[in-house]
């Protein structure tokens, strides 16, 4: 992330940690601070807040700001369209995360089913049906009873 941003983050600071004041964030995003305030008002980028209510931007916020600029300047998309694109991308990310969770749950269910199946097979009474050592079932033969 720091390579994409062009700034090395201090140790222990994550990409979602709000650390940049608005002037630094504006410089890193290549925008004017007033543009960042406008984007915050319309909900394009919602930075964290300090205890004094000042805006604090994360590295991820800077990347989103750069993407907003690219979509606006290079692709000619208006801010309303950009907001919708960002919402849809967030929704896709959430759905991908949910799919990953469901696959993990499915794998766990398969493993539990296999374990239970093996447990059931292990509980079979082998004395009820004669079998050969090769695992083949021996044909049943009626025993003759001696009748008086």
C-alpha positions in Angstrom: 0.0 0.0 0.0 2.8 2.4 0.8 4.3 1.8 -2.7 1.0 2.8 -4.3 0.7 5.9 -2.0 4.4 6.9 -2.4 4.7 7.3 1.4 6.1 4.8 3.9 3.7 4.3 6.8 5.3 4.2 10.3 5.4 0.7 11.9 2.1 -0.2 13.5 0.1 2.1 11.3 -2.3 0.3 9.1 -3.7 1.5 5.8 -7.0 2.3 7.4 -5.5 4.3 10.3 -6.5 8.0 10.0 -3.2 9.8 10.3 -3.0 12.5 7.6 -4.3 16.0 8.3 -6.2 17.5 5.4 -3.3 19.6 4.0 -1.1 16.5 3.8 -3.9 14.4 2.4 -4.6 17.0 -0.2 -1.0 17.1 -1.3 -0.7 13.3 -1.5 -4.0 13.2 -3.5 -3.0 16.1 -5.8 -6.0 18.1 -4.8 -6.9 21.3 -3.0 -8.0 20.9 0.7 -11.3 22.6 -0.2 -12.0 19.8 -2.7 -11.5 17.2 0.1 -13.9 19.1 2.3 -16.5 19.0 -0.6 -16.0 15.3 -1.1 -16.5 14.7 2.6 -19.8 16.8 2.5 -21.2 14.8 -0.4 -20.0 11.4 1.0 -17.4 10.4 -1.5 -14.7 10.1 1.1 -15.4 10.1 4.8 -12.2 10.7 6.8 -11.9 9.9 10.5 -12.0 12.7 13.0 -9.6 13.8 15.7 -10.7 14.7 19.2 -10.8 18.3 18.0 -13.1 17.3 15.1 -10.3 17.8 12.5 -10.3 15.5 9.6 -7.8 12.7 9.5 -7.3 10.7 6.3 -6.0 7.2 6.0 -3.8 5.8 3.3 -6.8 4.1 1.9 -8.7 7.4 1.8 -5.8 8.9 -0.2 -6.1 6.1 -2.8 -9.8 6.6 -3.0 -9.3 10.3 -3.6 -6.8 9.5 -6.4 -9.4 7.1 -7.9 -12.0 9.9 -7.7 -9.7 12.3 -9.5 -8.9 9.7 -12.2 -12.6 8.8 -12.8 -13.5 12.5 -13.0 -10.6 13.8 -15.1 -9.7 10.9 -17.3 -13.1 9.2 -17.7 -15.3 12.3 -17.4 -17.6 10.8 -14.8 -19.5 13.2 -12.7 -19.4 13.1 -8.9 -22.8 11.4 -8.6 -21.6 8.6 -10.9 -18.3 8.3 -9.0 -20.2 8.0 -5.7 -22.3 5.2 -7.2 -19.2 3.4 -8.6 -17.5 3.5 -5.2 -20.7 2.2 -3.5 -20.9 -0.7 -6.0 -17.2 -1.5 -5.5 -17.7 -1.6 -1.8 -20.7 -3.9 -2.3 -18.7 -6.2 -4.5 -15.9 -6.3 -1.9 -18.4 -7.2 0.8 -19.9 -9.9 -1.4 -16.5 -11.4 -2.1 -15.8 -11.5 1.6 -19.1 -13.2 2.2 -18.4 -15.8 -0.5 -15.0 -16.5 1.2 -16.8 -17.0 4.5 -19.4 -19.3 2.9 -16.7 -21.4 1.2 -14.9 -21.8 4.5 -18.2 -22.8 6.2 -18.9 -25.3 3.3 -15.5 -26.9 3.7 -16.0 -27.2 7.5 -19.4 -28.8 6.8 -17.9 -31.3 4.3 -15.2 -32.2 6.8 -17.8 -32.7 9.6 -20.0 -34.8 7.3 -17.0 -37.0 6.4 -16.1 -37.4 10.0 -19.6 -38.4 11.0 -19.9 -40.8 8.1 -16.6 -42.5 9.1 -17.9 -42.7 12.7 -21.1 -44.4 11.5 -19.2 -46.8 9.3 -17.0 -47.7 12.2 -20.0 -48.5 14.4 -21.3 -51.2 12.0 -21.7 -54.7 13.5 -19.5 -56.9 11.4 -20.9 -60.1 12.9 -24.3 -59.7 11.2 -23.0 -60.1 7.6 -20.2 -62.5 7.0 -17.5 -61.1 4.8 -14.3 -62.3 3.3 -10.9 -60.8 4.1 -10.9 -59.1 0.7 -14.0 -57.2 1.7 -16.4 -59.0 -0.5 -19.7 -60.0 1.0 -20.0 -63.8 1.2 -23.2 -65.3 -0.2 -25.8 -66.2 2.3 -26.5 -69.9 2.6 -29.5 -71.2 4.6 -28.4 -73.7 7.2 -30.3 -76.9 7.2 -32.1 -77.8 10.3 -32.4 -81.3 11.4 -36.0 -82.1 11.8 -37.1 -84.9 14.0 
